[in-house]
Amino acid sequence: MTHELTFLEPFAPNLEPAADGQEPAADRPQPAPHEPPPLSMKAEPGAHDPEPPGPEPPGRAPDLAAAQRAAADLLTALGIDVDRDGLRETPARMARAYAELFDPAPLPFRTVCEHHLLPFAGVAHVGYLPAERILGLSKLARLVEHFAARPQTQERLTRQVADCLLERLRPRGAGVVLEAEHTCMTLRGVRATGATTITSALLGCLRADPRSRAEFFALAGVHV
């Protein structure tokens, strides 16, 4: 999809005094303003691509004690008495709440196994290393939902999400991990209650670079 932006230059009349026998400068026809070329998200053939940024360093584990002290200092600076009833635990609650906000959460999904038409459900871990484009986070959940809305196998669903990310977004790397419980195995057959199946698909540098691959698996909570 190509997005075009039209830039309008502000009107600036020429108020210079007119010479004898000439029209005032403001009344003379002015040349058409220069319009810049339309902005396009499509890469031009042969255009120089900037060097992609290097991988970000892995984040540290949250220091809840330090966050609690910082929250108490902030509330105190705002004139709030954190020692009174009802507010004594507020700094600790703030620290835990923000730690949860910055903790990546998996995407829940559900679909139907195409072999027995019984449900399987679980969570999806989806990640990518951006190149020139980034994606709204809600679109990752919609992408999983899109491919899950049909009879599926977990292996194919995993690969379809990863392939679509690579094709449409052109990132440096894409990775998908699905963890799911299949009722065709827990409610019938071997009836292995609580058993989960884990599948993964890694593309680009998430497959080729061992450090990026290890970081992705660590964020997804997968031990390899």
LUMMARMI-960562 format. One record per residue (C-alpha): residue in three letters; z, y, x; residue number from 1. Coordinates in pm, 1 decimal, always signed. Layout:
BEGIN
{mimi=Ala&pz=Z&py=Y&px=X&dopa=NUM} .
...
% end
This chain:
BEGIN
{mimi=Met&pz=+0.0&py=+0.0&px=+0.0&dopa=1} .
{mimi=Thr&pz=-96.8&py=+342.3&px=+137.1&dopa=2} .
{mimi=His&pz=+123.1&py=+641.7&px=+67.4&dopa=3} .
{mimi=Glu&pz=-34.7&py=+985.3&px=+97.2&dopa=4} .
{mimi=Leu&pz=+166.3&py=+1302.3&px=+135.5&dopa=5} .
{mimi=Thr&pz=+4.7&py=+1640.9&px=+70.1&dopa=6} .
{mimi=Phe&pz=+157.8&py=+1930.8&px=+258.7&dopa=7} .
{mimi=Leu&pz=+133.4&py=+2276.5&px=+100.4&dopa=8} .
{mimi=Glu&pz=+152.8&py=+2574.7&px=+334.2&dopa=9} .
{mimi=Pro&pz=+352.1&py=+2873.9&px=+203.3&dopa=10} .
{mimi=Phe&pz=+144.9&py=+3175.0&px=+92.6&dopa=11} .
{mimi=Ala&pz=+181.3&py=+3454.3&px=+348.6&dopa=12} .
{mimi=Pro&pz=-31.0&py=+3758.5&px=+260.5&dopa=13} .
{mimi=Asn&pz=-161.5&py=+3974.7&px=+540.7&dopa=14} .
{mimi=Leu&pz=-6.6&py=+4316.4&px=+487.9&dopa=15} .
{mimi=Glu&pz=-175.3&py=+4492.2&px=+781.7&dopa=16} .
{mimi=Pro&pz=-305.0&py=+4838.8&px=+690.9&dopa=17} .
{mimi=Ala&pz=-679.1&py=+4850.9&px=+625.7&dopa=18} .
{mimi=Ala&pz=-908.4&py=+5048.5&px=+854.8&dopa=19} .
{mimi=Asp&pz=-1117.5&py=+5327.7&px=+704.3&dopa=20} .
{mimi=Gly&pz=-1407.8&py=+5196.3&px=+499.5&dopa=21} .
{mimi=Gln&pz=-1267.3&py=+4840.7&px=+487.0&dopa=22} .
{mimi=Glu&pz=-1094.0&py=+4643.0&px=+215.5&dopa=23} .
{mimi=Pro&pz=-720.7&py=+4592.9&px=+256.7&dopa=24} .
{mimi=Ala&pz=-648.4&py=+4281.6&px=+458.0&dopa=25} .
{mimi=Ala&pz=-457.8&py=+4127.2&px=+168.7&dopa=26} .
{mimi=Asp&pz=-767.7&py=+4160.7&px=-54.6&dopa=27} .
{mimi=Arg&pz=-1011.1&py=+4005.4&px=+186.6&dopa=28} .
{mimi=Pro&pz=-1086.4&py=+3633.8&px=+130.2&dopa=29} .
{mimi=Gln&pz=-869.6&py=+3420.5&px=+351.4&dopa=30} .
{mimi=Pro&pz=-983.0&py=+3095.4&px=+515.6&dopa=31} .
{mimi=Ala&pz=-866.2&py=+2776.8&px=+348.0&dopa=32} .
{mimi=Pro&pz=-536.3&py=+2656.3&px=+490.8&dopa=33} .
{mimi=His&pz=-555.0&py=+2362.1&px=+722.8&dopa=34} .
{mimi=Glu&pz=-435.2&py=+2040.2&px=+560.9&dopa=35} .
{mimi=Pro&pz=-299.5&py=+1768.5&px=+787.8&dopa=36} .
{mimi=Pro&pz=-444.3&py=+1420.3&px=+755.6&dopa=37} .
{mimi=Pro&pz=-278.8&py=+1195.8&px=+495.3&dopa=38} .
{mimi=Leu&pz=+17.1&py=+992.8&px=+613.5&dopa=39} .
{mimi=Ser&pz=-49.7&py=+621.8&px=+596.8&dopa=40} .
{mimi=Met&pz=+175.3&py=+321.2&px=+655.1&dopa=41} .
{mimi=Lys&pz=-125.1&py=+122.6&px=+775.4&dopa=42} .
{mimi=Ala&pz=-163.3&py=+89.0&px=+1149.8&dopa=43} .
{mimi=Glu&pz=-487.0&py=+238.4&px=+1284.5&dopa=44} .
{mimi=Pro&pz=-704.1&py=+3.1&px=+1490.6&dopa=45} .
{mimi=Gly&pz=-638.9&py=+51.8&px=+1858.2&dopa=46} .
{mimi=Ala&pz=-345.1&py=+283.6&px=+1795.9&dopa=47} .
{mimi=His&pz=-71.5&py=+273.1&px=+2053.1&dopa=48} .
{mimi=Asp&pz=+235.7&py=+99.1&px=+1918.2&dopa=49} .
{mimi=Pro&pz=+565.6&py=+235.3&px=+2047.3&dopa=50} .
{mimi=Glu&pz=+792.6&py=+2.5&px=+2233.0&dopa=51} .
{mimi=Pro&pz=+1023.9&py=-168.6&px=+1981.4&dopa=52} .
{mimi=Pro&pz=+1392.4&py=-103.1&px=+2029.5&dopa=53} .
{mimi=Gly&pz=+1594.2&py=-368.2&px=+2205.3&dopa=54} .
{mimi=Pro&pz=+1835.6&py=-593.1&px=+2017.6&dopa=55} .
{mimi=Glu&pz=+2159.3&py=-432.3&px=+1913.2&dopa=56} .
{mimi=Pro&pz=+2475.3&py=-560.8&px=+2082.1&dopa=57} .
{mimi=Pro&pz=+2679.0&py=-797.7&px=+1866.9&dopa=58} .
{mimi=Gly&pz=+2953.3&py=-629.9&px=+1667.3&dopa=59} .
{mimi=Arg&pz=+3321.4&py=-673.2&px=+1749.5&dopa=60} .
{mimi=Ala&pz=+3572.2&py=-841.2&px=+1521.3&dopa=61} .
{mimi=Pro&pz=+3753.6&py=-582.0&px=+1306.8&dopa=62} .
{mimi=Asp&pz=+4092.4&py=-461.5&px=+1433.5&dopa=63} .
{mimi=Leu&pz=+4280.4&py=-442.2&px=+1104.6&dopa=64} .
{mimi=Ala&pz=+4598.5&py=-305.8&px=+1263.3&dopa=65} .
{mimi=Ala&pz=+4410.6&py=-16.1&px=+1424.0&dopa=66} .
{mimi=Ala&pz=+4219.1&py=+45.2&px=+1100.4&dopa=67} .
{mimi=Gln&pz=+4545.9&py=+52.4&px=+904.4&dopa=68} .
{mimi=Arg&pz=+4695.5&py=+311.4&px=+1141.2&dopa=69} .
{mimi=Ala&pz=+4379.3&py=+521.7&px=+1118.0&dopa=70} .
{mimi=Ala&pz=+4386.5&py=+503.3&px=+737.4&dopa=71} .
{mimi=Ala&pz=+4751.9&py=+612.0&px=+733.0&dopa=72} .
{mimi=Asp&pz=+4674.3&py=+903.5&px=+967.0&dopa=73} .
{mimi=Leu&pz=+4383.3&py=+1010.3&px=+745.3&dopa=74} .
{mimi=Leu&pz=+4590.5&py=+1004.7&px=+427.6&dopa=75} .
{mimi=Thr&pz=+4876.5&py=+1189.6&px=+598.2&dopa=76} .
{mimi=Ala&pz=+4634.7&py=+1455.6&px=+726.8&dopa=77} .
{mimi=Leu&pz=+4515.4&py=+1502.7&px=+368.1&dopa=78} .
{mimi=Gly&pz=+4874.0&py=+1572.0&px=+257.5&dopa=79} .
{mimi=Ile&pz=+4935.3&py=+1233.1&px=+94.9&dopa=80} .
{mimi=Asp&pz=+5280.1&py=+1078.5&px=+142.5&dopa=81} .
{mimi=Val&pz=+5212.6&py=+717.5&px=+237.7&dopa=82} .
{mimi=Asp&pz=+5585.6&py=+637.2&px=+238.8&dopa=83} .
{mimi=Arg&pz=+5636.5&py=+674.4&px=-134.3&dopa=84} .
{mimi=Asp&pz=+5625.9&py=+388.7&px=-382.6&dopa=85} .
{mimi=Gly&pz=+5274.6&py=+279.8&px=-471.9&dopa=86} .
{mimi=Leu&pz=+5120.0&py=+411.0&px=-149.2&dopa=87} .
{mimi=Arg&pz=+5305.1&py=+213.1&px=+117.0&dopa=88} .
{mimi=Glu&pz=+5043.6&py=-63.9&px=+115.3&dopa=89} .
{mimi=Thr&pz=+4744.6&py=+165.8&px=+59.8&dopa=90} .
{mimi=Pro&pz=+4649.7&py=+201.7&px=+431.7&dopa=91} .
{mimi=Ala&pz=+4649.2&py=-178.3&px=+469.8&dopa=92} .
{mimi=Arg&pz=+4440.9&py=-217.6&px=+152.3&dopa=93} .
{mimi=Met&pz=+4195.1&py=+45.0&px=+278.1&dopa=94} .
{mimi=Ala&pz=+4159.1&py=-136.5&px=+610.6&dopa=95} .
{mimi=Arg&pz=+4090.7&py=-470.3&px=+441.9&dopa=96} .
{mimi=Ala&pz=+3848.9&py=-312.5&px=+190.9&dopa=97} .
{mimi=Tyr&pz=+3636.0&py=-147.9&px=+460.3&dopa=98} .
{mimi=Ala&pz=+3641.0&py=-463.8&px=+670.5&dopa=99} .
{mimi=Glu&pz=+3492.0&py=-648.1&px=+371.9&dopa=100} .
{mimi=Leu&pz=+3229.5&py=-375.8&px=+323.0&dopa=101} .
{mimi=Phe&pz=+3106.6&py=-414.7&px=+680.2&dopa=102} .
{mimi=Asp&pz=+3115.7&py=-795.1&px=+671.5&dopa=103} .
{mimi=Pro&pz=+2768.0&py=-933.7&px=+592.4&dopa=104} .
{mimi=Ala&pz=+2776.3&py=-1141.7&px=+275.8&dopa=105} .
{mimi=Pro&pz=+2533.8&py=-1423.6&px=+192.7&dopa=106} .
{mimi=Leu&pz=+2302.6&py=-1412.9&px=-107.8&dopa=107} .
{mimi=Pro&pz=+2381.3&py=-1660.9&px=-386.9&dopa=108} .
{mimi=Phe&pz=+2088.8&py=-1846.8&px=-540.0&dopa=109} .
{mimi=Arg&pz=+2018.6&py=-2131.1&px=-779.7&dopa=110} .
{mimi=Thr&pz=+1708.9&py=-2329.2&px=-861.3&dopa=111} .
{mimi=Val&pz=+1598.4&py=-2674.4&px=-981.6&dopa=112} .
{mimi=Cys&pz=+1511.2&py=-2970.1&px=-762.7&dopa=113} .
{mimi=Glu&pz=+1155.5&py=-3076.3&px=-833.7&dopa=114} .
{mimi=His&pz=+1234.9&py=-3447.4&px=-779.6&dopa=115} .
{mimi=His&pz=+1491.6&py=-3494.4&px=-1059.4&dopa=116} .
{mimi=Leu&pz=+1481.5&py=-3152.1&px=-1231.1&dopa=117} .
{mimi=Leu&pz=+1852.8&py=-3112.2&px=-1165.1&dopa=118} .
{mimi=Pro&pz=+2001.9&py=-2785.2&px=-1035.8&dopa=119} .
{mimi=Phe&pz=+2093.1&py=-2709.4&px=-678.2&dopa=120} .
{mimi=Ala&pz=+2272.0&py=-2388.6&px=-585.5&dopa=121} .
{mimi=Gly&pz=+2419.4&py=-2222.9&px=-282.6&dopa=122} .
{mimi=Val&pz=+2389.7&py=-1919.9&px=-58.3&dopa=123} .
{mimi=Ala&pz=+2104.9&py=-1778.8&px=+149.1&dopa=124} .
{mimi=His&pz=+2145.0&py=-1602.5&px=+483.2&dopa=125} .
{mimi=Val&pz=+1838.9&py=-1383.7&px=+542.0&dopa=126} .
{mimi=Gly&pz=+1785.9&py=-1167.5&px=+847.2&dopa=127} .
{mimi=Tyr&pz=+1511.2&py=-1001.5&px=+1046.6&dopa=128} .
{mimi=Leu&pz=+1464.0&py=-786.0&px=+1356.3&dopa=129} .
{mimi=Pro&pz=+1264.7&py=-482.6&px=+1238.5&dopa=130} .
{mimi=Ala&pz=+960.9&py=-348.6&px=+1416.3&dopa=131} .
{mimi=Glu&pz=+825.2&py=-34.9&px=+1245.9&dopa=132} .
{mimi=Arg&pz=+935.1&py=-100.3&px=+888.4&dopa=133} .
{mimi=Ile&pz=+1266.0&py=-181.3&px=+725.0&dopa=134} .
{mimi=Leu&pz=+1336.8&py=-326.3&px=+383.1&dopa=135} .
{mimi=Gly&pz=+1588.0&py=-225.3&px=+119.0&dopa=136} .
{mimi=Leu&pz=+1866.2&py=-482.9&px=+114.7&dopa=137} .
{mimi=Ser&pz=+1827.6&py=-553.0&px=-257.1&dopa=138} .
{mimi=Lys&pz=+1470.5&py=-664.9&px=-188.7&dopa=139} .
{mimi=Leu&pz=+1601.2&py=-955.9&px=+20.7&dopa=140} .
{mimi=Ala&pz=+1793.6&py=-1087.6&px=-279.9&dopa=141} .
{mimi=Arg&pz=+1488.2&py=-1041.5&px=-503.3&dopa=142} .
{mimi=Leu&pz=+1273.2&py=-1224.8&px=-250.5&dopa=143} .
{mimi=Val&pz=+1500.5&py=-1528.9&px=-263.7&dopa=144} .
{mimi=Glu&pz=+1514.3&py=-1512.3&px=-643.8&dopa=145} .
{mimi=His&pz=+1134.4&py=-1491.6&px=-662.8&dopa=146} .
{mimi=Phe&pz=+1073.6&py=-1817.5&px=-478.7&dopa=147} .
{mimi=Ala&pz=+1372.8&py=-1989.2&px=-641.4&dopa=148} .
{mimi=Ala&pz=+1236.0&py=-1928.3&px=-993.6&dopa=149} .
{mimi=Arg&pz=+1038.7&py=-2256.1&px=-1002.2&dopa=150} .
{mimi=Pro&pz=+1101.1&py=-2625.8&px=-930.6&dopa=151} .
{mimi=Gln&pz=+1171.3&py=-2635.7&px=-558.2&dopa=152} .
{mimi=Thr&pz=+1277.6&py=-2829.3&px=-255.0&dopa=153} .
{mimi=Gln&pz=+1528.7&py=-2662.8&px=-27.6&dopa=154} .
{mimi=Glu&pz=+1308.7&py=-2709.1&px=+277.5&dopa=155} .
{mimi=Arg&pz=+1009.3&py=-2538.1&px=+117.1&dopa=156} .
{mimi=Leu&pz=+1218.1&py=-2257.3&px=-30.5&dopa=157} .
{mimi=Thr&pz=+1361.8&py=-2179.8&px=+312.3&dopa=158} .
{mimi=Arg&pz=+1020.6&py=-2162.7&px=+473.5&dopa=159} .
{mimi=Gln&pz=+860.7&py=-1959.9&px=+193.3&dopa=160} .
{mimi=Val&pz=+1118.1&py=-1681.2&px=+222.5&dopa=161} .
{mimi=Ala&pz=+1079.6&py=-1664.2&px=+602.0&dopa=162} .
{mimi=Asp&pz=+698.3&py=-1672.9&px=+589.6&dopa=163} .
{mimi=Cys&pz=+685.1&py=-1396.3&px=+328.1&dopa=164} .
{mimi=Leu&pz=+911.8&py=-1172.6&px=+537.0&dopa=165} .
{mimi=Leu&pz=+694.8&py=-1222.4&px=+843.7&dopa=166} .
{mimi=Glu&pz=+368.0&py=-1167.8&px=+656.2&dopa=167} .
{mimi=Arg&pz=+463.4&py=-861.3&px=+451.5&dopa=168} .
{mimi=Leu&pz=+709.1&py=-682.6&px=+683.3&dopa=169} .
{mimi=Arg&pz=+568.2&py=-773.9&px=+1026.6&dopa=170} .
{mimi=Pro&pz=+911.1&py=-779.1&px=+1193.9&dopa=171} .
{mimi=Arg&pz=+974.5&py=-894.0&px=+1548.6&dopa=172} .
{mimi=Gly&pz=+1155.3&py=-1193.9&px=+1408.7&dopa=173} .
{mimi=Ala&pz=+1276.3&py=-1341.9&px=+1080.4&dopa=174} .
{mimi=Gly&pz=+1534.6&py=-1605.2&px=+999.0&dopa=175} .
{mimi=Val&pz=+1652.6&py=-1781.2&px=+684.8&dopa=176} .
{mimi=Val&pz=+1938.4&py=-2029.2&px=+642.1&dopa=177} .
{mimi=Leu&pz=+2009.7&py=-2194.2&px=+306.5&dopa=178} .
{mimi=Glu&pz=+2329.7&py=-2383.3&px=+226.1&dopa=179} .
{mimi=Ala&pz=+2324.6&py=-2560.6&px=-107.7&dopa=180} .
{mimi=Glu&pz=+2486.3&py=-2835.3&px=-312.7&dopa=181} .
{mimi=His&pz=+2241.3&py=-3063.1&px=-494.6&dopa=182} .
{mimi=Thr&pz=+2362.1&py=-3205.6&px=-824.4&dopa=183} .
{mimi=Cys&pz=+2102.6&py=-3482.4&px=-793.9&dopa=184} .
{mimi=Met&pz=+2322.2&py=-3608.7&px=-508.9&dopa=185} .
{mimi=Thr&pz=+2668.1&py=-3511.6&px=-637.0&dopa=186} .
{mimi=Leu&pz=+2639.6&py=-3612.0&px=-1005.9&dopa=187} .
{mimi=Arg&pz=+2424.8&py=-3924.1&px=-964.4&dopa=188} .
{mimi=Gly&pz=+2312.4&py=-4163.0&px=-694.9&dopa=189} .
{mimi=Val&pz=+2563.5&py=-4161.4&px=-409.7&dopa=190} .
{mimi=Arg&pz=+2775.9&py=-3900.2&px=-596.1&dopa=191} .
{mimi=Ala&pz=+2873.5&py=-3729.8&px=-273.1&dopa=192} .
{mimi=Thr&pz=+3092.6&py=-3461.3&px=-428.1&dopa=193} .
{mimi=Gly&pz=+3120.9&py=-3150.0&px=-213.7&dopa=194} .
{mimi=Ala&pz=+2833.2&py=-3242.1&px=+18.1&dopa=195} .
{mimi=Thr&pz=+2607.8&py=-2953.0&px=+118.0&dopa=196} .
{mimi=Thr&pz=+2264.6&py=-2940.8&px=+275.6&dopa=197} .
{mimi=Ile&pz=+2174.4&py=-2677.1&px=+537.1&dopa=198} .
{mimi=Thr&pz=+1813.8&py=-2583.8&px=+616.9&dopa=199} .
{mimi=Ser&pz=+1681.5&py=-2311.3&px=+846.9&dopa=200} .
{mimi=Ala&pz=+1352.8&py=-2141.9&px=+931.9&dopa=201} .
{mimi=Leu&pz=+1325.6&py=-1914.8&px=+1237.5&dopa=202} .
{mimi=Leu&pz=+1011.6&py=-1718.8&px=+1323.5&dopa=203} .
{mimi=Gly&pz=+913.6&py=-1477.8&px=+1599.1&dopa=204} .
{mimi=Cys&pz=+1174.3&py=-1376.7&px=+1854.5&dopa=205} .
{mimi=Leu&pz=+1453.3&py=-1535.2&px=+1649.6&dopa=206} .
{mimi=Arg&pz=+1292.6&py=-1865.8&px=+1738.9&dopa=207} .
{mimi=Ala&pz=+1171.4&py=-1783.6&px=+2090.3&dopa=208} .
{mimi=Asp&pz=+1472.4&py=-1590.1&px=+2224.4&dopa=209} .
{mimi=Pro&pz=+1786.1&py=-1806.9&px=+2263.3&dopa=210} .
{mimi=Arg&pz=+2023.5&py=-1507.0&px=+2251.3&dopa=211} .
{mimi=Ser&pz=+1873.8&py=-1366.8&px=+1930.1&dopa=212} .
{mimi=Arg&pz=+1872.7&py=-1715.0&px=+1777.3&dopa=213} .
{mimi=Ala&pz=+2238.4&py=-1772.0&px=+1868.5&dopa=214} .
{mimi=Glu&pz=+2338.7&py=-1431.2&px=+1730.8&dopa=215} .
{mimi=Phe&pz=+2162.5&py=-1498.6&px=+1400.2&dopa=216} .
{mimi=Phe&pz=+2326.8&py=-1839.1&px=+1359.5&dopa=217} .
{mimi=Ala&pz=+2665.6&py=-1688.0&px=+1446.9&dopa=218} .
{mimi=Leu&pz=+2624.6&py=-1416.6&px=+1180.0&dopa=219} .
{mimi=Ala&pz=+2519.6&py=-1684.3&px=+930.5&dopa=220} .
{mimi=Gly&pz=+2825.9&py=-1892.6&px=+1018.8&dopa=221} .
{mimi=Val&pz=+2615.6&py=-2187.5&px=+1131.7&dopa=222} .
{mimi=His&pz=+2746.8&py=-2377.0&px=+1432.7&dopa=223} .
{mimi=Val&pz=+2471.5&py=-2533.5&px=+1642.9&dopa=224} .
% end
